[in-house]
Amino acid sequence: PTSANCCPARFLFLRSRESRERLRPHLTEGNVDKTMAAPVTAIIGYDTLFYEKSPRLFPHNPGARDWFAGEEKTGNENAFRNGTLQGAYLIIAARAIGLDCGPMSGFDNEGAPTLGGLYLAPLEHEPDLTTLVSIGERVPGEAPSATFNGLGEGGAFDGRLVGFWGAWGEETRTVRLYCPTEGNRDRIAYCNQQLVCTDTGVTEADPNSICEDNRCYQEKQVPAHQGIFVHDTRTGRTWVIAKADEDFDDFLFWNYSGRTPCTGKGHGEEGVEEDGEFVRWRSSAFLAVAGPGRAGAAYRVVFKARTGEFDNGVYTDPVDGIYLRRGPGRLPIETVLDTTMAGQSLDPQAPADSVINELGLEREGLRGRWLTVNAKIGVEGSSEEDGIAGIYLTEIR
């Protein structure tokens, strides 16, 4: 039984090994082995439009559909509560006939989105959401059949304008991500399948890493069609800023981060991050947006992008840069900084033969005409200690 016999739950049963392998990348580490070994895995979700079946499921009250139609918050709350209840019924029924069940909630529900989007909400308890851009919405400047299937790897908001990353289409390409060589020592060791927990002596290894010729890496699928966009919350219009298949090769940058298995088990201060999600490769786009805020006034969008030859999953001599586009309109993209430039072009105190090695941009980095970036500068062939790094402020005229 469910309230008003709404029955919002929807069940997907995975019986084949192939179907469970498709689920593997979206499981947390502790749930992988159990899921792969189970004869059947049930994915339990709920239909947000469950009320469309109310005339059939609750016929003695013809007005039941109207309790939820147009009331997104009320409908979703009822779907979640009653769908969860139906999942519990499934467990009870399975155990009644002698089957064991192990409910799990450790998974990545962002891996293959079919709903969702970018929303605007006031800062208050349980606010009403205003949809700005949705999964399934048409991509500006593309064919009518092209719709967003990924949003939000990076986002920025100046009070009116929203800058965001978006992807569309089914075409992907494989990127190879080699384990980091700098940073948290436990994460480096875990990625390289060499993390030894000091309290147990057990070696922990990232099961997703592939190790060849003394180097370990992982491979990820990234959208071939992706871009940077800006949305005006007042007019409801969305503009294209840059696209990977026209202006650049990639807007996604990867970082191996999170909590390792040995956290808090006898390791030094460098490896004792107790909170957060489990360690894995995470991608993000970087952009910032600003506009004077007057009706019809121009906006500025600053973003990070990469170009370079792509061979066997790896960029050859990639150029990373910070770029500017002004709008509205398709004005030319301007290069603010990139990794081909001399270090002294950014910092007069940099060594004479130095170049910019790395660039970073935060979503709050652009305010009016002022832009803040972070950078690492070094000399080719020298050690990291010989280089310099800093946070820099510049005016965009």
Secondary structure as UniProt FT lines:
FT   HELIX           3..5
FT   STRAND          9..14
FT   HELIX           17..23
FT   HELIX           24..26
FT   HELIX           29..37
FT   STRAND          41..46
FT   TURN            48..49
FT   HELIX           50..53
FT   HELIX           54..57
FT   TURN            59..60
FT   TURN            62..63
FT   HELIX           64..67
FT   TURN            68..70
FT   HELIX           72..96
FT   TURN            97..98
FT   TURN            109..110
FT   STRAND          117..120
FT   STRAND          130..134
FT   TURN            135..136
FT   TURN            140..141
FT   TURN            144..145
FT   STRAND          147..157
FT   STRAND          161..178
FT   HELIX           185..191
FT   TURN            192..193
FT   STRAND          195..196
FT   TURN            198..200
FT   STRAND          203..204
FT   TURN            207..208
FT   STRAND          210..212
FT   TURN            213..214
FT   STRAND          215..232
FT   TURN            233..235
FT   STRAND          238..243
FT   TURN            244..247
FT   STRAND          253..257
FT   TURN            261..264
FT   HELIX           269..271
FT   STRAND          280..284
FT   STRAND          287..290
FT   TURN            295..296
FT   STRAND          299..311
FT   TURN            312..313
FT   STRAND          314..327
FT   TURN            328..330
FT   STRAND          334..338
FT   TURN            339..340
FT   HELIX           343..345
FT   TURN            348..349
FT   TURN            352..353
FT   STRAND          355..367
FT   TURN            368..369
FT   STRAND          370..378
FT   TURN            380..381
FT   HELIX           384..386
FT   STRAND          388..395
//
